[in-house]
């Protein structure tokens, strides 16, 4: 009798472990991915509409892509580190339309948030094809594989002072204040688990952004914001 009960208990344990727990994990990934897209849209809109971000507006019109991290946290990965999840969308050079988003992780051991906060919102404007191509890789080191500069923020600062020779220019907001945040040395890595969860199958950033193999209409509002920003004169 005990032997039969033990077998039954073990069988039930395997069932819950194999079938139910992965489903729960997948559901969490889908939910978190959707929330990230929603927050990325809000971040991009707020950066564009802020009065003190006129330079962002000027430079954003030239964007070939946007990399958006709604929340970068100190200690998000391990003691002394900063990290956060982000999304990347890029413009098709032929159609002028933005792609659906691919998911990534952005992290570094010592960002040193310049305004002294513990978290920041980040928007990186990608200006070159090299920048777009680099972000399609599974892992990229900013400042090494692709050049990155801090965007000019503040009244009286001309957008022409930005390092327009850089592949990427970054803007940030900490505690409601816009400012600079150096991303030199930061790494960007693909979040394959969230890409799979959000689109329902295994896909790479190349599949999503360049080959347009998948779509998720939930991301349409984010795409529409990016489209509007780059279309305005």
Secondary structure, DSSP 8 states (H G I E B T S, - for coil): -HHHHHHHHHHHHHHIIIIIHHHHHHHHHHHHHHHHHHHHHHHHHHHHH-GGGHHHHHHHTT-SEEEEEEEEEETSSSTT-EEEEEEEEEB-TTT--B---EEEEEEES----TT--SEEEEEEEE-SHHHHHHHTSSEEEBTTTB-EEE---STT--GGGS-TTSSEEEEEEETTEEE----TT-EEEE-HHHHHHHHTS---HIIIIIS-----GGGHHHHHHHHHHHH--
